[in-house]
Amino acid sequence: MNDKPSEAETRTAFESAYRANRRGLLAWTTKSVDNGEDAEDILQDVFLGAMASLDALASVENIPAWIFSSVRNRVIDLWRKRKTRRQAGETEVSEETIGEILDATGLDPLDAVVRDEIADALADAIEALPPEQREVIEAQVLNGIGFRELSESTGISINTLTARKRYAVRRLAFALRDWIEH
């Protein structure tokens, strides 16, 4: 006698557990990764991965716990990836920051090819900034830290931090203009 549930039973159990816990999982994941899109991607990857391996899920006794563990593992993987990228000197630049810098350069931000190349050039230019300016840009771009919070954590006045960002944006715009000309 086979006690193993059928694939259809496993699918139904998983889908039911996923639906019942999705809202809480999404909230936890969004808080953990500070990005709604990444959180959605993680949940979708877990769901699709489970659907692709229903046979392996048939032996899982606590499906909600399995789902949470899978989501948690994906979040940890993302944290490790981000840490590795930061340690390697890679800088992920937000669309808002790229737009701010593009405005200063006069480039057409709608050109996708140019935009991708600019993002790479911009990451290099950020690494070349003086440390004080790079720290302000990275704090805001990578970590989403506002001037007030940054001021409180560093003891540097908001006016000084604002000036450093303004100088950094000018340097980055100049570096991009120079990159375009060459």
C-alpha positions in Angstrom: 0.0 0.0 0.0 1.3 3.4 -1.0 0.9 6.2 1.6 2.5 8.8 -0.6 0.0 11.4 -1.8 -0.7 11.8 -5.5 0.8 14.7 -7.4 -2.6 16.3 -7.6 -3.0 16.0 -3.9 0.5 17.5 -3.3 -0.2 20.3 -5.7 -3.5 21.1 -4.0 -2.0 21.0 -0.5 0.9 23.2 -1.6 -1.3 25.8 -3.4 -3.6 25.9 -0.4 -0.7 26.5 2.0 0.9 29.0 -0.3 -2.3 31.0 -0.7 -3.0 30.9 3.0 0.4 32.2 3.9 1.3 34.4 0.9 0.4 37.8 2.5 2.5 37.2 5.6 5.4 35.7 3.6 5.3 38.7 1.3 5.3 41.2 4.2 8.2 39.4 5.9 10.2 39.0 2.7 9.7 42.7 1.7 10.9 43.8 5.1 13.8 41.4 4.9 15.1 42.5 1.5 13.9 46.1 1.5 12.5 45.8 -2.0 9.0 44.7 -3.1 10.1 43.5 -6.5 12.8 41.3 -5.0 10.3 39.9 -2.5 7.8 39.1 -5.2 10.6 37.4 -7.3 11.6 35.3 -4.3 8.1 34.1 -3.7 7.6 33.4 -7.3 10.8 31.4 -7.5 9.8 29.3 -4.5 6.4 28.7 -5.9 7.7 27.7 -9.4 10.4 25.6 -7.8 7.9 23.7 -5.7 5.6 23.2 -8.7 8.6 21.8 -10.7 9.4 19.3 -7.9 6.0 18.2 -6.6 7.3 14.6 -6.3 9.9 15.7 -3.7 7.2 17.8 -1.8 5.0 14.7 -1.4 7.1 13.6 1.6 7.0 17.0 3.3 4.8 16.8 6.4 4.6 20.6 7.2 4.2 22.4 3.9 3.8 25.9 5.4 7.1 25.4 7.3 8.8 24.1 4.1 7.6 27.2 2.2 8.9 29.6 4.9 12.2 27.8 5.0 12.5 28.0 1.3 11.7 31.7 1.3 14.1 32.3 4.2 16.9 30.5 2.3 16.2 32.6 -0.8 16.4 35.8 1.3 19.7 34.6 2.8 21.0 33.9 -0.7 20.1 37.4 -1.8 21.8 38.9 1.3 25.0 36.9 0.5 24.9 38.0 -3.1 24.5 41.7 -2.2 27.3 41.4 0.4 29.6 39.7 -2.2 28.8 42.4 -4.8 29.5 45.2 -2.2 32.8 43.5 -1.2 33.7 43.3 -4.9 33.1 47.0 -5.3 30.0 46.7 -7.3 27.5 49.5 -6.7 23.8 49.0 -7.6 22.4 52.4 -8.6 18.7 53.2 -8.2 16.7 54.5 -11.1 16.1 57.7 -9.2 19.8 58.4 -8.8 20.5 57.5 -12.4 17.7 59.9 -13.5 19.2 62.7 -11.2 22.6 62.2 -12.7 21.3 62.0 -16.3 19.4 65.3 -15.8 22.8 66.8 -14.9 24.4 65.4 -18.0 21.6 66.2 -20.5 21.5 62.6 -21.8 18.2 61.0 -23.1 17.3 58.5 -20.3 14.9 56.6 -22.6 17.6 55.0 -24.7 17.9 51.6 -23.1 21.3 50.7 -24.6 22.8 54.0 -23.4 21.1 53.5 -20.0 22.8 50.1 -19.4 26.2 51.4 -20.5 25.7 54.4 -18.3 24.9 52.2 -15.3 28.2 50.4 -15.7 30.1 53.7 -16.2 28.3 55.2 -13.2 29.3 52.3 -11.0 33.0 52.9 -12.0 32.6 56.6 -11.4 31.1 56.1 -7.9 34.1 53.9 -7.0 36.4 56.8 -8.0 34.7 59.4 -5.8 36.4 60.7 -2.8 35.5 58.5 0.2 33.2 61.1 1.9 31.2 61.7 -1.2 31.0 58.0 -2.1 29.8 57.1 1.4 26.9 59.6 1.1 25.9 58.2 -2.4 26.2 54.6 -1.3 24.3 55.2 1.9 21.4 56.7 0.0 21.6 54.5 -3.2 22.4 51.1 -1.6 20.8 51.4 1.7 18.1 54.0 1.2 19.3 56.0 4.2 18.0 59.6 4.3 20.1 62.6 5.3 18.6 62.8 8.8 19.4 59.2 9.6 22.8 59.4 8.1 23.5 62.6 10.0 22.5 60.9 13.3 24.6 57.8 12.7 27.7 59.7 11.5 27.5 62.9 13.5 28.0 64.9 10.3 25.5 67.8 9.7 22.8 67.4 7.2 24.1 70.5 5.3 27.5 68.9 5.0 26.0 65.6 3.8 23.8 67.5 1.3 26.8 69.4 0.0 28.8 66.1 -0.4 26.0 64.6 -2.4 25.7 67.6 -4.6 29.5 67.5 -5.2 29.3 63.8 -5.9 26.4 64.2 -8.4 28.4 66.9 -10.2 31.5 64.7 -10.3 29.5 61.8 -11.5 27.8 63.9 -14.2 31.3 65.2 -15.3 32.6 61.6 -15.4 29.7 60.5 -17.5 30.1 63.4 -19.9 33.8 62.5 -20.1 32.8 58.8 -20.7 30.5 59.8 -23.5 33.1 61.9 -25.3 35.6 59.1 -25.3 
